[in-house]
Amino acid sequence: MKKVFTISSVLLILTLAFVGVYYFAFKNNASNPVADPVKKEAAKQEESIPILAPEGRLMPVMSEEVVGAVLSGERIFFYSKRDAAFKSANLEGREVTTLFSDLPGTPTRVLWSPKRDRALALVQNDSGSRWYSVSLEGKTATPLKPELSRLAWTNLGDGILYQYTDPGSGKGSLDMAAPDGSNWKKLADLGEGSSFITPVPQSSLISFWKHPNGLEKNRLETITLTGDGKKALFADRFGTDFLWSKDGNRLLVGSVTEKGKFEPSLGVANGNGGEYRDLLVPTLVSKTVWGKDHQTIFYALPNPFPREAVLPNDYYGKPIYTKDTFWKMDVTTGKKARLIPLDELKEGVDATDLFLSSDESTLFFTDRVSSRLYRISF
């Protein structure tokens, strides 16, 4: 009995010794992320970073060249250069339906109405370029005045917004009209030069700003649909371009780090143009799209631009083509993740006209070089 007691005592002492060694050797060991408070917090943050699903893939949706591809429900609407027709297809590029095929030339831009029952097309032919208003239900294409440019649809799709440039003075105005160009009215003076125009989502406001120029500071302004309440929102950076969130309460601001530089910068502001924050993302507004939660952005990140380039001027003007990688970011927290691993980007693509599937599991974009529509599932 005494022998058993002795053995039990020795085992107890050894156990206590082992626990003591573990406690002092590991509990305060800086290499243990559970024990070290700083490393514990870092590990916690790392666990919260979105992880790309392993099935992420980049693949063409269809082989033909497209213009103005957009989504509506579970259908993609686009203009096919190969077949010279407006079409729709499912998300895999199949079950294709021809909607209209009687334009007097080839569109270089297509803007779909919110209901996808109409389209505005900038048509190029031997006589030059001219905007047409296309009714897909009525199967008609109506030419608009040649002085019209920078067109956009109103939020409801019951009218169009555009810049009218007076042939004599060269000065522009912001006008609104019916989809066929009738019943027009002037809303504001725009002065000289080209302006970008877009309605503020879920509001009765229209926003406008000059064509982005990396050598000049740009100013974002808004006005009501009646032409009242003109207001300046943002005017602090060079080469600015803008993209509203889907609820109109946030604003992506694209610019350059310094006047005339080659480094783009993406930031975010509130719906009034205030509280600007640099997101430290060197990409262009044209390579981004807002998610439906109004705080996640999906974007293409280009390779570094040539040091002698002036952005965004040279990207569109020369043009310069990029090889992009693909990301998403929460603009509130700054957390980001790749949408597709580098080793799956087998070919270089220069992404523009980004849009998401309704469940935001797939990103679509058009490659500027090939004019082909691609998708990334993640």
Secondary structure, 3 states (H helix, E strand, C coil): CHHHHHHHHHHHHHHHHHHHHHHHHHCCCCCCCCCCHHHHHHHHHHHHCCCCCCCCEEEECCCCCEEEEEEECCEEEEEECCCCEEEEEECCCCCCEEEECCCCCEEEEEEECCCCCEEEEEEEECCEEEEEEEECCCCEEEECCCCEEEEEECCCCCCEEEEEECCCCCCEEEEEECCCCCCCEEEEEEECCCEEEEECCCCCEEEEEECCCCCCECCEEEEECCCCCCEEEECCCECCEEEECCCCCEEEEEEECCCCCCCEEEEEEECCCCCCEEEEECCCHHHEEECCCCCEEEEEEECCCCCCCCCCHHHHHCCCCCCEEEEEEECCCCCEEECCCHHHCCCCCCEEEEEECCCCCEEEEEECCCCCEEEEEC
